[in-house]
């Protein structure tokens, strides 16, 4: 089976497509001056773009891992998440507090989706 790597960088690929699945690398904001809700919206927009490039969409997401630098921000993150989520196709999800690589990042999201 073919492995397709999208947006390869020095240490990782932005997404990997294999065996009918899309594995998305952790996505973080492009603007660290944003609030948690705004950073989450920014990340979800990036996710939409990556999934589209991989031939998929949010309705095909199977599982999501959300990393928050501070879990007291979960309501703000959930506000953006709830506005974006495909209510008919909710993925499995885990949300944890983690020390992110850049202290200005408030949220990082990674996921696995079915390729279409």
matplotlib code that plots the C-alpha trace (Angstrom):
import matplotlib.pyplot as plt

x = [0.0, 1.1, 2.0, 1.3, 2.9, 1.6, 3.6, 6.8, 9.1, 12.4, 10.9, 7.4, 4.7, 1.6, -0.5, 0.0, -2.5, -2.3, -4.7, -7.8, -6.9, -5.6, -3.3, -3.0, 0.0, -0.7, -2.1, -1.4, -2.4, -0.7, -1.3, -0.3, -1.9, -5.4, -7.6, -8.1, -11.4, -9.8, -6.7, -9.1, -11.0, -7.7, -6.6, -9.9, -9.7, -6.3, -7.7, -10.4, -7.7, -5.5, -8.5, -9.6, -6.0, -6.1, -9.5, -11.5, -13.6, -14.6, -17.5, -15.0, -13.0, -12.8, -10.8, -9.4, -6.9, -7.0, -4.1, -4.8, -2.0, -4.5, -7.7, -9.5, -9.7, -11.9, -15.1, -13.5, -12.1, -15.4, -17.2, -15.1, -15.3, -19.1, -19.5, -17.3, -18.3, -20.4, -23.2, -24.2, -20.7, -19.1, -15.7, -14.3, -12.4, -9.9, -8.9, -5.9, -3.8, -0.2, 2.8, 2.9, 6.2, 5.6, 4.2, 2.1, 0.1, -3.1, -4.4, -3.0, -5.2, -4.4, -6.7, -7.3, -9.9, -11.2, -9.9, -12.6]
y = [0.0, 3.5, 6.0, 9.6, 12.4, 15.9, 19.0, 17.2, 19.3, 18.6, 16.5, 15.6, 15.6, 17.7, 14.7, 11.1, 9.1, 5.3, 2.4, 4.7, 6.9, 10.4, 11.0, 14.7, 16.1, 18.3, 21.6, 24.9, 28.5, 30.7, 33.8, 33.4, 36.8, 35.2, 34.1, 30.3, 30.4, 32.3, 30.0, 27.0, 28.5, 29.2, 25.6, 24.1, 26.2, 24.7, 21.2, 21.8, 22.8, 19.8, 17.4, 18.9, 18.4, 14.8, 14.3, 14.2, 16.4, 16.9, 14.5, 11.7, 12.3, 9.2, 10.4, 13.7, 14.5, 18.1, 19.4, 22.5, 24.4, 25.2, 23.1, 26.1, 27.2, 24.2, 26.2, 28.7, 25.9, 24.0, 27.2, 27.2, 23.3, 23.2, 25.9, 23.9, 20.3, 18.2, 17.4, 14.3, 12.8, 13.4, 11.8, 10.1, 12.8, 13.1, 16.5, 16.8, 19.5, 19.5, 21.7, 22.7, 23.3, 27.0, 28.6, 31.0, 28.2, 27.5, 24.6, 21.8, 19.4, 16.1, 13.6, 10.6, 10.7, 8.4, 9.3, 9.6]
z = [0.0, -0.8, 1.9, 1.0, 3.0, 2.8, 3.7, 4.8, 7.0, 8.7, 11.5, 10.4, 7.8, 8.1, 7.3, 6.3, 4.2, 4.5, 4.2, 3.8, 6.8, 7.2, 10.2, 10.9, 12.8, 15.8, 14.5, 16.4, 15.8, 13.2, 15.6, 19.2, 20.1, 19.9, 22.8, 23.4, 21.5, 18.6, 18.6, 18.5, 15.6, 13.8, 14.3, 13.1, 9.9, 9.3, 9.9, 7.3, 4.8, 5.6, 5.4, 2.1, 0.7, 1.9, 0.2, 3.4, 5.6, 9.3, 8.8, 8.3, 11.6, 13.7, 16.7, 18.0, 20.7, 22.0, 24.1, 26.2, 28.0, 30.7, 31.2, 32.8, 29.1, 28.2, 27.9, 25.5, 23.4, 23.4, 22.2, 19.0, 18.8, 19.1, 16.4, 14.0, 14.8, 12.4, 14.8, 12.8, 12.8, 16.2, 16.6, 19.6, 21.6, 24.4, 25.9, 28.2, 29.8, 28.4, 28.4, 24.7, 22.8, 22.6, 25.8, 23.6, 22.1, 24.1, 22.1, 19.8, 18.0, 16.2, 14.6, 12.5, 9.7, 7.0, 3.6, 1.0]

ax = plt.figure().add_subplot(projection="3d")
ax.plot(x, y, z, "-o")
ax.set_aspect("equal")
plt.show()
